[in-house]
């Protein structure tokens, strides 16, 4: 999309034509869904499916990514609902690092694509969206709910670190956690052994003064990845 880059076309493109700026933002959001679908299809070696004007944004995103019911060849309505609810929880969570990164990039009056790239790149860090991956790796290492007490003791001794616990803003429960757990209940038909490990950690930590006295509770990253693996 070279025509939307102010530095190479029109330096005031986003200041003098608000309607065009809005249109380019919409095109960027659409392009994100197409790229997501193309990458996932390529990774899995599945046929590419084009978008349709008869489907909404989420339905098209799932279809292009091959996230469809093998029997109906259409996205699962429950999965789409869960994805939308999870997305709304994150979108309404104030000025997170990704939002801040996009705004800082936009302050140079660059194009929306560059702003999106900056936001996605910032999300890779283990102190942001990357924390979901770090939390999942820790759960893989634990492997079984029976191993949780020993893991908790290693944390208290400073031998291990538990990603997805504690939050810079919240000294109590992250308000997104319970809604995410509600989403996971709607995905309960999918067997996720590591979810039982995560639940065992929360149960064990909730009874331990080490965690309560430090205001350490699960945050959205601790359970967030289960939304995606559940779909």
C-alpha positions in Angstrom: 0.0 0.0 0.0 2.7 2.6 -1.0 0.0 5.2 -1.8 -0.9 5.6 1.9 2.6 6.5 3.1 2.7 10.2 3.7 6.5 10.6 3.4 6.4 9.3 -0.2 3.1 10.7 -1.4 1.5 13.6 0.5 2.9 14.7 3.9 -0.5 16.0 5.0 -2.7 13.2 3.8 -4.0 12.4 7.2 -4.5 16.0 8.3 -6.4 17.4 5.2 -8.6 14.4 4.3 -10.2 12.8 7.3 -12.5 10.6 5.2 -9.6 9.2 3.3 -7.7 8.6 6.6 -10.7 6.7 8.0 -10.9 4.6 4.8 -7.2 3.7 5.1 -7.7 2.7 8.7 -10.5 0.4 7.6 -8.4 -1.1 4.9 -5.6 -1.7 7.4 -7.9 -3.6 9.7 -9.2 -5.6 6.7 -5.6 -6.3 5.6 -4.7 -7.6 9.1 -7.4 -10.3 8.8 -6.3 -11.3 5.3 -2.6 -11.6 6.4 -3.6 -13.6 9.5 -5.6 -16.0 7.3 -2.9 -16.3 4.7 -0.2 -17.0 7.3 -2.2 -19.7 9.1 -3.2 -21.4 5.8 0.4 -21.4 4.7 1.7 -22.8 8.0 -0.9 -25.6 8.0 -0.7 -26.3 4.2 -4.4 -25.9 3.8 -6.2 -24.2 0.8 -6.7 -20.5 0.9 -10.4 -19.4 1.2 -11.4 -16.0 0.0 -13.5 -13.6 2.1 -17.2 -13.1 1.4 -19.4 -10.0 1.4 -22.1 -12.2 3.0 -20.0 -12.8 6.1 -19.1 -10.3 8.9 -15.5 -9.5 9.8 -15.0 -12.3 12.3 -16.6 -14.9 10.1 -14.3 -13.9 7.3 -11.3 -14.0 9.5 -12.1 -17.5 10.7 -12.9 -18.7 7.2 -9.7 -17.3 5.6 -7.7 -18.9 8.4 -9.3 -22.3 8.0 -10.9 -22.2 11.4 -14.1 -23.9 10.3 -16.2 -26.8 11.3 -15.2 -29.8 9.1 -18.8 -30.9 8.7 -20.4 -27.6 7.9 -17.4 -25.8 6.4 -18.4 -22.7 8.3 -17.0 -21.1 11.5 -18.3 -22.3 14.8 -20.7 -19.6 16.1 -19.6 -20.3 19.7 -15.9 -19.9 18.8 -16.6 -16.6 17.1 -18.5 -15.4 20.1 -15.7 -16.3 22.4 -13.1 -14.7 20.1 -15.2 -11.5 20.0 -15.6 -11.3 23.7 -12.0 -11.9 24.4 -11.1 -9.2 21.8 -13.4 -6.7 23.5 -11.8 -7.4 26.9 -8.4 -6.5 25.5 -9.7 -3.5 23.4 -11.4 -2.0 26.4 -8.4 -2.4 28.7 -7.2 1.2 28.4 -3.8 2.2 27.1 -1.9 -1.0 27.1 1.7 -1.2 25.7 0.5 -2.1 22.2 -1.9 0.9 22.1 0.8 3.2 23.4 3.2 1.9 20.8 0.7 2.5 18.0 0.0 6.0 19.3 3.6 7.0 19.6 4.2 5.7 16.0 1.2 7.6 14.8 2.5 10.8 16.4 5.0 11.0 13.5 2.0 11.1 11.1 3.0 7.8 9.5 0.5 5.4 8.0 -1.8 3.0 9.9 0.0 -0.1 8.6 3.3 1.1 10.2 1.3 1.8 13.5 -0.1 -1.7 13.4 3.4 -3.2 12.8 4.8 -1.3 15.8 2.0 -2.5 18.0 2.3 -6.2 17.0 6.1 -6.0 17.5 5.7 -4.5 21.0 3.3 -7.4 21.8 6.1 -10.0 21.3 7.8 -9.1 24.6 7.4 -11.5 27.6 6.0 -8.7 29.7 3.1 -8.2 27.3 1.3 -10.7 25.0 4.4 -12.8 25.0 3.6 -13.6 28.6 0.9 -16.0 27.5 3.5 -18.1 25.7 5.8 -18.0 28.7 3.0 -19.0 31.0 2.1 -21.9 28.7 5.7 -23.1 28.7 5.7 -23.1 32.5 2.5 -25.1 32.5 4.1 -27.6 30.1 7.0 -28.0 32.4 4.7 -28.8 35.4 2.8 -31.2 33.3 0.4 -32.5 35.9 -1.7 -30.9 38.7 0.0 -33.2 41.2 3.3 -31.4 40.5 1.9 -28.0 41.4 2.7 -27.9 45.2 6.4 -28.5 44.4 6.4 -25.9 41.7 4.8 -23.3 44.1 7.6 -24.0 46.6 10.2 -23.4 43.9 8.6 -20.0 43.2 8.6 -19.0 46.8 12.3 -20.0 47.1 13.1 -17.8 44.0 14.1 -20.8 41.9 11.3 -20.4 39.3 9.3 -17.5 37.9 5.6 -17.7 37.2 4.5 -15.7 34.2 0.9 -14.6 34.1 0.7 -13.9 37.9 0.7 -10.4 39.4 0.1 -7.2 37.5 1.7 -3.7 37.6 -1.7 -2.0 37.9 -3.8 -4.5 39.9 -2.9 -5.5 43.4 -6.0 -7.8 43.4 -7.6 -10.0 40.8 -7.3 -8.7 37.2 -10.9 -7.8 36.3 -10.5 -9.6 33.0 -9.8 -13.0 34.6 -13.3 -14.0 35.5 -14.8 -13.0 32.1 -12.1 -15.1 30.5 -12.9 -18.0 32.7 -16.5 -17.6 31.6 -15.4 -17.8 27.9 -13.4 -21.0 28.7 -16.6 -22.5 30.1 -18.2 -22.0 26.7 -15.2 -23.8 25.2 -15.4 -26.7 27.8 -16.1 -29.2 25.0 -12.4 -29.0 24.1 -10.1 -31.1 26.3 -7.2 -28.9 27.6 -5.1 -30.8 30.2 -2.9 -27.7 30.9 -6.0 -25.8 31.9 -6.3 -28.1 34.9 -2.7 -27.4 35.8 -3.5 -23.6 35.7 -6.6 -24.0 37.8 -4.6 -26.1 40.3 -2.0 -23.3 40.6 -4.6 -20.7 41.2 -6.3 -22.8 43.9 -3.0 -23.5 45.6 -1.8 -19.9 45.4 -5.1 -18.6 46.7 -4.5 -20.4 50.0 -0.8 -19.3 50.3 0.0 -16.2 52.3 3.1 -15.7 50.1 0.9 -14.8 47.2 -1.9 -12.9 49.0 0.4 -10.8 51.1 2.2 -9.6 47.9 -1.0 -9.0 45.9 -0.2 -11.8 43.4 -3.2 -13.1 41.5 -3.6 -14.5 38.0 -3.8 -11.9 35.2 -5.3 -12.1 31.8 -2.1 -13.6 30.3 -2.4 -16.6 32.7 -5.7 -17.9 31.1 -5.7 -15.9 27.8 -3.9 -18.5 25.7 -6.5 -21.1 26.5 -9.1 -19.1 24.6 -7.0 -19.6 21.4 -6.0 -23.2 22.0 -9.6 -24.0 22.9 -10.7 -22.7 19.5 
